[in-house]
C-alpha cells in the first residue's frame, strides 16, 4: 500500500510547448526536498507560507536545470493540508521533466493519478462530493457543465445533503428518546410531525435523484446517431444541424457508408451527433 506520508511530486500542467509549466510537491518533507534543489536568495525551508521566491533548480552536481518561481504553501493552508511547494518553470517536455526528476532524486516519489486530491480528501479539506467535482471541473466541455462542477466543488451539493442529514439525525434522536423514555413522553408512537418531516426529506432526496440524469448528461455528454432507411434525408439533416456541408448529399441511395460525427452544444449539453449508413432489409427478412 502506498505510504500517504511520503513526499509526492508530479507535473500539474498539461504536456506540450507552453510559456509555463507547474511541478507540484506535497508532504511533510516537501520544503526540505525543494530547498535541497533550489538556489535563490531565500532558503525555502524557512520561507513563510503563501510567498513566492525566484531561483534555479539544480541537479546533484549543481548544474542548472531551469529558472523557476517557487510558491510556498505551509500546512494546513494548502490544497492537501500538507506542506506544498509549486515550482513554475518553463513549459515544454524537457524543463518540467528535469525539475520533476530533480525532486525525485532528492527524495520525493512520483504521485499516483489523483493522489493530491486524495490527500485533500483524507486530510479533510474536501469531502467526497467536492473531490469528485475536481475532475468534473477539469474535464468540463461546456459552460453549463463547468458551472455545475464549480457549484459542487464549492460545496453546494454537500450543504444540501448535510442539511437533510441533520433533519434525519434530529428525527432519529426523537424516536430513540421515545423508545428510551416511553413512560415520560406518552408512549413510543411516532408523532405526526415526524412523519411529515420524513416526507419532506424523502421529497428532497427524490428531487436530487431526478436531476442526476441531467447532471450526468452535462458531465459526460450524449451520443445522438441519426438512423433510418437509405435516402430519406439523414445526411441533409446532419448538415443542417451542424451548419456545414460535412456529409455528402446525393440523390443516389447508399452514399453514406461510414459514420460521420460532429460535436454540438445543445442547451449546455455536449452532444456527439452522427450521420449513419441507411438501414436495409437483407434478402430473407433480416435487417
C-alpha positions as YAML, in Angstrom:
chain: A
units: angstrom
residues:
- id: 1
  name: UNK
  ca: [0.00, 0.00, 0.00]
- id: 2
  name: UNK
  ca: [1.24, 3.47, -0.88]
- id: 3
  name: UNK
  ca: [2.54, 5.47, 2.08]
- id: 4
  name: UNK
  ca: [0.37, 8.57, 2.33]
- id: 5
  name: UNK
  ca: [3.05, 10.32, 4.38]
- id: 6
  name: UNK
  ca: [5.65, 10.28, 1.59]
- id: 7
  name: UNK
  ca: [6.52, 13.47, -0.23]
- id: 8
  name: UNK
  ca: [4.95, 13.22, -3.67]
- id: 9
  name: UNK
  ca: [5.66, 15.19, -6.83]
- id: 10
  name: UNK
  ca: [4.13, 15.48, -10.29]
- id: 11
  name: UNK
  ca: [3.80, 17.83, -13.24]
- id: 12
  name: UNK
  ca: [0.48, 19.58, -12.62]
- id: 13
  name: UNK
  ca: [0.02, 21.13, -16.07]
- id: 14
  name: UNK
  ca: [-0.68, 19.61, -19.46]
- id: 15
  name: UNK
  ca: [2.27, 18.43, -21.57]
- id: 16
  name: UNK
  ca: [3.46, 20.31, -24.62]
- id: 17
  name: UNK
  ca: [5.13, 23.58, -25.53]
- id: 18
  name: UNK
  ca: [3.92, 26.50, -23.38]
- id: 19
  name: UNK
  ca: [5.20, 29.55, -21.58]
- id: 20
  name: UNK
  ca: [4.94, 27.92, -18.16]
- id: 21
  name: UNK
  ca: [4.62, 24.53, -16.51]
- id: 22
  name: UNK
  ca: [3.98, 23.79, -12.83]
- id: 23
  name: UNK
  ca: [5.54, 20.98, -10.83]
- id: 24
  name: UNK
  ca: [3.78, 20.32, -7.51]
- id: 25
  name: UNK
  ca: [5.39, 18.80, -4.42]
- id: 26
  name: UNK
  ca: [3.44, 17.83, -1.27]
- id: 27
  name: UNK
  ca: [4.24, 16.15, 2.03]
- id: 28
  name: UNK
  ca: [5.80, 16.72, 5.43]
- id: 29
  name: UNK
  ca: [9.30, 16.82, 3.89]
- id: 30
  name: UNK
  ca: [8.29, 18.87, 0.83]
- id: 31
  name: UNK
  ca: [10.02, 22.07, 1.97]
- id: 32
  name: UNK
  ca: [13.27, 20.29, 2.77]
- id: 33
  name: UNK
  ca: [13.31, 18.44, -0.56]
- id: 34
  name: UNK
  ca: [12.56, 21.61, -2.52]
- id: 35
  name: UNK
  ca: [15.21, 23.53, -0.61]
- id: 36
  name: UNK
  ca: [17.85, 20.92, -1.45]
- id: 37
  name: UNK
  ca: [17.49, 21.52, -5.21]
- id: 38
  name: UNK
  ca: [16.63, 25.25, -5.15]
- id: 39
  name: UNK
  ca: [19.21, 28.00, -5.47]
- id: 40
  name: UNK
  ca: [17.98, 31.53, -4.88]
- id: 41
  name: UNK
  ca: [18.01, 34.44, -2.49]
- id: 42
  name: UNK
  ca: [15.73, 32.71, 0.04]
- id: 43
  name: UNK
  ca: [16.09, 29.47, 1.98]
- id: 44
  name: UNK
  ca: [12.83, 27.72, 1.11]
- id: 45
  name: UNK
  ca: [12.78, 25.67, 4.30]
- id: 46
  name: UNK
  ca: [12.47, 28.92, 6.28]
- id: 47
  name: UNK
  ca: [10.18, 30.79, 3.88]
- id: 48
  name: UNK
  ca: [6.78, 31.96, 5.16]
- id: 49
  name: UNK
  ca: [3.61, 30.45, 3.79]
- id: 50
  name: UNK
  ca: [2.00, 31.93, 0.69]
- id: 51
  name: UNK
  ca: [5.13, 33.58, -0.63]
- id: 52
  name: UNK
  ca: [6.92, 33.45, -3.99]
- id: 53
  name: UNK
  ca: [10.68, 33.05, -4.49]
- id: 54
  name: UNK
  ca: [12.75, 33.32, -7.65]
- id: 55
  name: UNK
  ca: [15.67, 30.98, -8.24]
- id: 56
  name: UNK
  ca: [17.05, 27.97, -10.11]
- id: 57
  name: UNK
  ca: [16.54, 24.23, -9.81]
- id: 58
  name: UNK
  ca: [19.83, 22.36, -9.94]
- id: 59
  name: UNK
  ca: [20.86, 18.74, -10.30]
- id: 60
  name: UNK
  ca: [23.04, 16.69, -7.94]
- id: 61
  name: UNK
  ca: [26.18, 18.22, -9.45]
- id: 62
  name: UNK
  ca: [24.90, 21.77, -9.09]
- id: 63
  name: UNK
  ca: [24.15, 22.17, -12.78]
- id: 64
  name: UNK
  ca: [21.22, 24.41, -13.61]
- id: 65
  name: UNK
  ca: [18.07, 22.67, -14.83]
- id: 66
  name: UNK
  ca: [15.69, 25.61, -15.16]
- id: 67
  name: UNK
  ca: [14.79, 29.02, -13.80]
- id: 68
  name: UNK
  ca: [11.73, 28.80, -11.54]
- id: 69
  name: UNK
  ca: [9.42, 30.67, -9.20]
- id: 70
  name: UNK
  ca: [8.72, 28.65, -6.05]
- id: 71
  name: UNK
  ca: [5.34, 29.13, -4.35]
- id: 72
  name: UNK
  ca: [5.26, 28.07, -0.70]
- id: 73
  name: UNK
  ca: [2.08, 26.83, 1.00]
- id: 74
  name: UNK
  ca: [2.56, 25.63, 4.54]
- id: 75
  name: UNK
  ca: [0.19, 23.17, 6.22]
- id: 76
  name: UNK
  ca: [-2.70, 23.35, 6.76]
- id: 77
  name: UNK
  ca: [-3.26, 26.28, 4.37]
- id: 78
  name: UNK
  ca: [-2.65, 24.31, 1.19]
- id: 79
  name: UNK
  ca: [-4.56, 22.17, -1.29]
- id: 80
  name: UNK
  ca: [-3.62, 18.93, 0.50]
- id: 81
  name: UNK
  ca: [-3.36, 20.44, 4.02]
- id: 82
  name: UNK
  ca: [0.29, 19.35, 3.91]
- id: 83
  name: UNK
  ca: [3.33, 21.46, 3.14]
- id: 84
  name: UNK
  ca: [3.17, 22.16, -0.60]
- id: 85
  name: UNK
  ca: [5.69, 23.70, -2.98]
- id: 86
  name: UNK
  ca: [4.69, 24.58, -6.54]
- id: 87
  name: UNK
  ca: [7.54, 25.27, -8.93]
- id: 88
  name: UNK
  ca: [6.68, 27.33, -12.01]
- id: 89
  name: UNK
  ca: [9.24, 26.58, -14.70]
- id: 90
  name: UNK
  ca: [9.33, 26.99, -18.47]
- id: 91
  name: UNK
  ca: [6.82, 24.94, -20.40]
- id: 92
  name: UNK
  ca: [7.78, 22.09, -22.67]
- id: 93
  name: UNK
  ca: [8.73, 18.47, -22.18]
- id: 94
  name: UNK
  ca: [12.34, 18.87, -21.01]
- id: 95
  name: UNK
  ca: [12.12, 21.67, -18.44]
- id: 96
  name: UNK
  ca: [9.25, 20.26, -16.36]
- id: 97
  name: UNK
  ca: [10.58, 16.71, -16.62]
- id: 98
  name: UNK
  ca: [14.01, 17.87, -15.45]
- id: 99
  name: UNK
  ca: [12.56, 19.69, -12.43]
- id: 100
  name: UNK
  ca: [10.46, 16.65, -11.54]
- id: 101
  name: UNK
  ca: [13.45, 14.33, -11.84]
- id: 102
  name: UNK
  ca: [15.47, 16.58, -9.52]
- id: 103
  name: UNK
  ca: [12.74, 16.39, -6.86]
- id: 104
  name: UNK
  ca: [12.51, 12.62, -7.15]
- id: 105
  name: UNK
  ca: [16.28, 12.27, -6.90]
- id: 106
  name: UNK
  ca: [16.15, 14.43, -3.76]
- id: 107
  name: UNK
  ca: [13.69, 12.09, -2.01]
- id: 108
  name: UNK
  ca: [10.19, 12.60, -3.39]
- id: 109
  name: UNK
  ca: [8.29, 9.91, -5.24]
- id: 110
  name: UNK
  ca: [6.11, 10.26, -8.30]
- id: 111
  name: UNK
  ca: [2.49, 10.95, -7.33]
- id: 112
  name: UNK
  ca: [-0.11, 8.45, -8.44]
- id: 113
  name: UNK
  ca: [-3.05, 9.71, -10.55]
- id: 114
  name: UNK
  ca: [-5.34, 11.83, -8.38]
- id: 115
  name: UNK
  ca: [-3.17, 11.46, -5.27]
- id: 116
  name: UNK
  ca: [-3.03, 15.18, -4.46]
- id: 117
  name: UNK
  ca: [-6.84, 15.29, -4.39]
- id: 118
  name: UNK
  ca: [-6.90, 12.00, -2.46]
- id: 119
  name: UNK
  ca: [-4.77, 13.61, 0.24]
- id: 120
  name: UNK
  ca: [-7.00, 16.68, 0.25]
- id: 121
  name: UNK
  ca: [-9.96, 14.35, 0.89]
- id: 122
  name: UNK
  ca: [-8.24, 12.24, 3.54]
- id: 123
  name: UNK
  ca: [-6.99, 15.36, 5.33]
- id: 124
  name: UNK
  ca: [-10.49, 16.87, 5.45]
- id: 125
  name: UNK
  ca: [-10.05, 19.75, 3.04]
- id: 126
  name: UNK
  ca: [-12.56, 18.29, 0.56]
- id: 127
  name: UNK
  ca: [-15.46, 15.94, 1.11]
- id: 128
  name: UNK
  ca: [-16.19, 13.14, -1.34]
- id: 129
  name: UNK
  ca: [-18.60, 15.17, -3.48]
- id: 130
  name: UNK
  ca: [-16.08, 18.00, -3.76]
- id: 131
  name: UNK
  ca: [-13.24, 15.60, -4.59]
- id: 132
  name: UNK
  ca: [-15.31, 14.12, -7.42]
- id: 133
  name: UNK
  ca: [-16.03, 17.62, -8.69]
- id: 134
  name: UNK
  ca: [-12.32, 18.37, -9.21]
- id: 135
  name: UNK
  ca: [-12.18, 16.02, -12.22]
- id: 136
  name: UNK
  ca: [-15.51, 17.37, -13.49]
- id: 137
  name: UNK
  ca: [-14.16, 20.95, -13.49]
- id: 138
  name: UNK
  ca: [-11.05, 19.87, -15.39]
- id: 139
  name: UNK
  ca: [-12.97, 17.81, -17.97]
- id: 140
  name: UNK
  ca: [-15.92, 20.19, -18.47]
- id: 141
  name: UNK
  ca: [-16.51, 20.98, -22.16]
- id: 142
  name: UNK
  ca: [-19.46, 23.37, -21.84]
- id: 143
  name: UNK
  ca: [-20.16, 26.37, -19.61]
- id: 144
  name: UNK
  ca: [-23.17, 24.58, -18.09]
- id: 145
  name: UNK
  ca: [-21.02, 21.57, -17.18]
- id: 146
  name: UNK
  ca: [-18.34, 23.83, -15.71]
- id: 147
  name: UNK
  ca: [-20.90, 25.77, -13.68]
- id: 148
  name: UNK
  ca: [-22.40, 22.57, -12.26]
- id: 149
  name: UNK
  ca: [-18.95, 21.23, -11.35]
- id: 150
  name: UNK
  ca: [-17.87, 24.52, -9.74]
- id: 151
  name: UNK
  ca: [-21.02, 24.57, -7.63]
- id: 152
  name: UNK
  ca: [-20.33, 21.05, -6.42]
- id: 153
  name: UNK
  ca: [-16.70, 21.94, -5.76]
- id: 154
  name: UNK
  ca: [-17.85, 24.95, -3.71]
- id: 155
  name: UNK
  ca: [-19.96, 22.60, -1.58]
- id: 156
  name: UNK
  ca: [-23.48, 23.27, -2.92]
- id: 157
  name: UNK
  ca: [-24.42, 19.57, -3.06]
- id: 158
  name: UNK
  ca: [-22.66, 18.83, 0.24]
- id: 159
  name: UNK
  ca: [-24.57, 21.57, 2.06]
- id: 160
  name: UNK
  ca: [-27.91, 20.28, 0.76]
- id: 161
  name: UNK
  ca: [-27.07, 16.74, 1.82]
- id: 162
  name: UNK
  ca: [-25.77, 17.90, 5.21]
- id: 163
  name: UNK
  ca: [-29.00, 19.78, 5.87]
- id: 164
  name: UNK
  ca: [-31.04, 16.67, 5.08]
- id: 165
  name: UNK
  ca: [-28.73, 14.55, 7.22]
- id: 166
  name: UNK
  ca: [-29.23, 16.89, 10.17]
- id: 167
  name: UNK
  ca: [-33.01, 16.66, 9.84]
- id: 168
  name: UNK
  ca: [-32.82, 12.86, 9.79]
- id: 169
  name: UNK
  ca: [-30.50, 12.87, 12.81]
- id: 170
  name: UNK
  ca: [-32.95, 15.06, 14.75]
- id: 171
  name: UNK
  ca: [-35.78, 12.68, 13.92]
- id: 172
  name: UNK
  ca: [-33.72, 9.68, 14.92]
- id: 173
  name: UNK
  ca: [-32.88, 11.31, 18.25]
- id: 174
  name: UNK
  ca: [-36.57, 11.93, 18.92]
- id: 175
  name: UNK
  ca: [-37.53, 8.34, 18.08]
- id: 176
  name: UNK
  ca: [-34.75, 6.96, 20.28]
- id: 177
  name: UNK
  ca: [-35.85, 9.23, 23.13]
- id: 178
  name: UNK
  ca: [-39.42, 7.94, 22.84]
- id: 179
  name: UNK
  ca: [-38.17, 4.37, 22.99]
- id: 180
  name: UNK
  ca: [-35.89, 5.02, 25.97]
- id: 181
  name: UNK
  ca: [-38.32, 7.21, 27.89]
- id: 182
  name: UNK
  ca: [-41.70, 5.93, 26.73]
- id: 183
  name: UNK
  ca: [-43.29, 6.35, 30.14]
- id: 184
  name: UNK
  ca: [-42.33, 10.03, 30.25]
- id: 185
  name: UNK
  ca: [-43.45, 11.02, 26.73]
- id: 186
  name: UNK
  ca: [-46.69, 9.09, 26.49]
- id: 187
  name: UNK
  ca: [-45.58, 6.01, 24.53]
- id: 188
  name: UNK
  ca: [-43.41, 5.16, 21.56]
- id: 189
  name: UNK
  ca: [-45.84, 6.19, 18.83]
- id: 190
  name: UNK
  ca: [-44.21, 8.37, 16.22]
- id: 191
  name: UNK
  ca: [-45.81, 11.84, 16.24]
- id: 192
  name: UNK
  ca: [-47.37, 13.23, 13.02]
- id: 193
  name: UNK
  ca: [-44.70, 15.95, 12.86]
- id: 194
  name: UNK
  ca: [-42.00, 13.30, 12.48]
- id: 195
  name: UNK
  ca: [-43.88, 11.63, 9.64]
- id: 196
  name: UNK
  ca: [-44.26, 14.98, 7.89]
- id: 197
  name: UNK
  ca: [-40.55, 15.67, 8.30]
- id: 198
  name: UNK
  ca: [-39.66, 12.28, 6.81]
- id: 199
  name: UNK
  ca: [-41.90, 13.03, 3.84]
- id: 200
  name: UNK
  ca: [-40.12, 16.36, 3.29]
- id: 201
  name: UNK
  ca: [-36.70, 14.68, 3.37]
- id: 202
  name: UNK
  ca: [-37.90, 11.94, 1.04]
- id: 203
  name: UNK
  ca: [-39.19, 14.50, -1.46]
- id: 204
  name: UNK
  ca: [-35.92, 16.45, -1.33]
- id: 205
  name: UNK
  ca: [-33.88, 13.30, -1.99]
- id: 206
  name: UNK
  ca: [-36.21, 12.36, -4.85]
- id: 207
  name: UNK
  ca: [-35.68, 15.80, -6.39]
- id: 208
  name: UNK
  ca: [-31.91, 15.35, -6.21]
- id: 209
  name: UNK
  ca: [-32.18, 11.95, -7.88]
- id: 210
  name: UNK
  ca: [-34.39, 13.36, -10.63]
- id: 211
  name: UNK
  ca: [-31.66, 15.82, -11.51]
- id: 212
  name: UNK
  ca: [-28.97, 13.13, -11.59]
- id: 213
  name: UNK
  ca: [-29.64, 12.16, -15.22]
- id: 214
  name: UNK
  ca: [-29.30, 15.77, -16.40]
- id: 215
  name: UNK
  ca: [-26.14, 16.21, -14.33]
- id: 216
  name: UNK
  ca: [-24.65, 13.07, -15.87]
- id: 217
  name: UNK
  ca: [-25.50, 14.32, -19.36]
- id: 218
  name: UNK
  ca: [-23.74, 17.61, -18.59]
- id: 219
  name: UNK
  ca: [-20.65, 15.80, -17.33]
- id: 220
  name: UNK
  ca: [-20.38, 13.01, -19.90]
- id: 221
  name: UNK
  ca: [-22.29, 14.36, -22.90]
- id: 222
  name: UNK
  ca: [-24.71, 12.47, -25.10]
- id: 223
  name: UNK
  ca: [-24.40, 10.45, -28.32]
- id: 224
  name: UNK
  ca: [-27.09, 11.04, -30.93]
- id: 225
  name: UNK
  ca: [-26.98, 8.87, -34.08]
- id: 226
  name: UNK
  ca: [-29.33, 9.72, -36.96]
- id: 227
  name: UNK
  ca: [-30.74, 6.40, -38.22]
- id: 228
  name: UNK
  ca: [-33.28, 5.46, -40.87]
- id: 229
  name: UNK
  ca: [-33.77, 3.96, -44.31]
- id: 230
  name: UNK
  ca: [-31.43, 4.93, -47.17]
- id: 231
  name: UNK
  ca: [-32.01, 8.24, -48.95]
- id: 232
  name: UNK
  ca: [-34.57, 9.68, -46.51]
- id: 233
  name: UNK
  ca: [-32.53, 12.82, -45.73]
- id: 234
  name: UNK
  ca: [-30.29, 11.76, -42.83]
- id: 235
  name: UNK
  ca: [-27.21, 13.46, -44.28]
- id: 236
  name: UNK
  ca: [-29.17, 16.61, -45.11]
- id: 237
  name: UNK
  ca: [-30.46, 16.74, -41.54]
- id: 238
  name: UNK
  ca: [-26.94, 16.17, -40.19]
- id: 239
  name: UNK
  ca: [-25.53, 19.02, -42.29]
- id: 240
  name: UNK
  ca: [-28.37, 21.33, -41.26]
- id: 241
  name: UNK
  ca: [-27.78, 20.61, -37.56]
- id: 242
  name: UNK
  ca: [-24.03, 21.22, -37.66]
- id: 243
  name: UNK
  ca: [-24.31, 24.19, -40.05]
- id: 244
  name: UNK
  ca: [-21.89, 22.98, -42.72]
- id: 245
  name: UNK
  ca: [-21.73, 20.53, -45.63]
- id: 246
  name: UNK
  ca: [-19.88, 17.77, -43.80]
- id: 247
  name: UNK
  ca: [-21.78, 14.72, -45.13]
- id: 248
  name: UNK
  ca: [-22.18, 14.01, -48.84]
- id: 249
  name: UNK
  ca: [-25.74, 14.52, -50.11]
- id: 250
  name: UNK
  ca: [-26.77, 13.00, -53.48]
- id: 251
  name: UNK
  ca: [-29.99, 11.60, -54.95]
- id: 252
  name: UNK
  ca: [-28.33, 8.17, -55.08]
- id: 253
  name: UNK
  ca: [-29.15, 5.91, -52.12]
- id: 254
  name: UNK
  ca: [-26.29, 4.44, -50.09]
- id: 255
  name: UNK
  ca: [-23.86, 7.35, -50.38]
- id: 256
  name: UNK
  ca: [-23.15, 7.31, -46.62]
- id: 257
  name: UNK
  ca: [-21.14, 4.21, -45.75]
- id: 258
  name: UNK
  ca: [-19.02, 5.26, -42.77]
- id: 259
  name: UNK
  ca: [-20.25, 7.08, -39.68]
- id: 260
  name: UNK
  ca: [-19.60, 10.82, -39.76]
- id: 261
  name: UNK
  ca: [-19.68, 12.56, -36.34]
- id: 262
  name: UNK
  ca: [-19.51, 16.13, -35.09]
- id: 263
  name: UNK
  ca: [-19.86, 17.58, -31.56]
- id: 264
  name: UNK
  ca: [-22.56, 20.16, -30.83]
- id: 265
  name: UNK
  ca: [-23.64, 22.03, -27.73]
- id: 266
  name: UNK
  ca: [-27.39, 21.94, -27.12]
- id: 267
  name: UNK
  ca: [-28.65, 23.85, -24.07]
- id: 268
  name: UNK
  ca: [-25.35, 23.36, -22.31]
- id: 269
  name: UNK
  ca: [-25.06, 19.65, -23.10]
- id: 270
  name: UNK
  ca: [-22.31, 18.37, -25.38]
- id: 271
  name: UNK
  ca: [-23.92, 16.13, -27.99]
- id: 272
  name: UNK
  ca: [-21.94, 13.98, -30.43]
- id: 273
  name: UNK
  ca: [-24.26, 13.74, -33.42]
- id: 274
  name: UNK
  ca: [-23.55, 11.09, -36.07]
- id: 275
  name: UNK
  ca: [-24.74, 10.51, -39.62]
- id: 276
  name: UNK
  ca: [-25.02, 6.76, -40.26]
- id: 277
  name: UNK
  ca: [-25.48, 4.45, -43.23]
- id: 278
  name: UNK
  ca: [-29.09, 3.65, -44.13]
- id: 279
  name: UNK
  ca: [-30.82, 0.63, -42.61]
- id: 280
  name: UNK
  ca: [-31.51, -2.04, -45.21]
- id: 281
  name: UNK
  ca: [-33.56, -5.24, -45.18]
- id: 282
  name: UNK
  ca: [-31.47, -8.10, -46.42]
- id: 283
  name: UNK
  ca: [-32.91, -10.90, -48.56]
- id: 284
  name: UNK
  ca: [-34.58, -13.44, -46.34]
- id: 285
  name: UNK
  ca: [-36.08, -10.93, -43.93]
- id: 286
  name: UNK
  ca: [-33.00, -9.94, -41.88]
- id: 287
  name: UNK
  ca: [-32.32, -6.31, -41.17]
...
